[in-house]
Amino acid sequence: MCIRDSVYLYRKLIAMGVNDYLVRPVKPLILGEVIAKSLIEKMGTSGSRLIAVAGAKGGVGASMVAQVLACGLADQLRQKTLLLDAAGSWSTTAVGLGFEASTTLAEALKVAGTADEGRLNRMLFAAGDRLSVLATGGDVMLEHAVTPDQIEKLLNVFMVKFPVIVFDLSQSPVSVRRSLLARAHRVMLVSGATLPSLRHARTLLQEIKEIRGGSAQDTDLVLNMQGFAPGAEPAKADIEAALDCKPGVVLPFNPKLFAGLESQGKKFTDDKAGADVARALAALVQKALGIGGEESGAPPEKPKA
């Protein structure tokens, strides 16, 4: 068979839905790897996990934490990961990960209701080899309305394809936040280190515990932007005593790193200091969700100021 015919055959097979094309002789180990990869690509895993990221108040960086966490899970723990949110045009994900919205959230939810996986797949942006983002935006900002039922249908389609889904709850309607905080396998609550944010965090931690059956075992507190207001922030020990909760990760205020990478549309794992932050966040959920990876044997490095 000539090269031109081989290319034509390969393209025809791909169009038919074939995931890979092997030439004999094929070793059993390679064949097994290809079959396993194809099954995961098509069906995901039965142990798919949903991680919900919420902010104690606006401006605490919950969306950024969700993006960094997703990058860490995909690039460092080698997990096929999907990043979602329900903020429509209020979302900043496109800026942070450097893509243009290809559809609206309203259209994505409509397609999810028909279970048309092909159309939904075309709405995804590949932010890396293992990281995908639902590339929505362009919705009318002041007419945004999303219901928990619509989000459930969207998740039901994607959770059979992605082992891990990170859902940014920033700007989501309260009904959606409550529904996903109850359903998620892991919750990450992001708070600033100032008193208004910490008071909200204390209240939310209690409410999250109640809607999750009285358990706080699968809820992590991320203290973000420590040092933003020197002299006006309680000591770490006082914060822990007031919240009755020890922060899983404390991230220092570093506008040069966070705002710089966001404005450049660069992933955090492409930057050494950003990768340290991503590693620390990913380590919070790694053991609890049974997630492994190439870096799973190494202890997480502390984020640098």
CORKA-V7846 format. One record per run of one state. SS is the DSSP state (H for helix, E for strand, L for the rest). FROM is the first residue (numbers start at 1). LEN is the number of residues. Records with the same first field share a line. If there is no record, write none. Layout:
# CORKA-V7846
SS: FROM-LEN + FROM-LEN
This chain:
# CORKA-V7846
L: 1-2 + 16-12 + 44-5 + 56-6 + 77-4 + 86-2 + 91-2 + 98-5 + 104-1 + 115-2 + 123-1 + 127-4 + 135-1 + 137-4 + 144-4 + 159-5 + 169-5 + 184-2 + 192-3 + 212-7 + 227-9 + 244-5 + 253-2 + 265-3 + 271-1 + 287-19
H: 3-13 + 28-16 + 62-15 + 88-3 + 93-5 + 105-10 + 117-6 + 141-3 + 148-11 + 174-10 + 195-17 + 236-8 + 255-10 + 268-3 + 272-15
E: 49-7 + 81-5 + 103-1 + 124-3 + 131-4 + 136-1 + 164-5 + 186-6 + 219-8 + 249-4
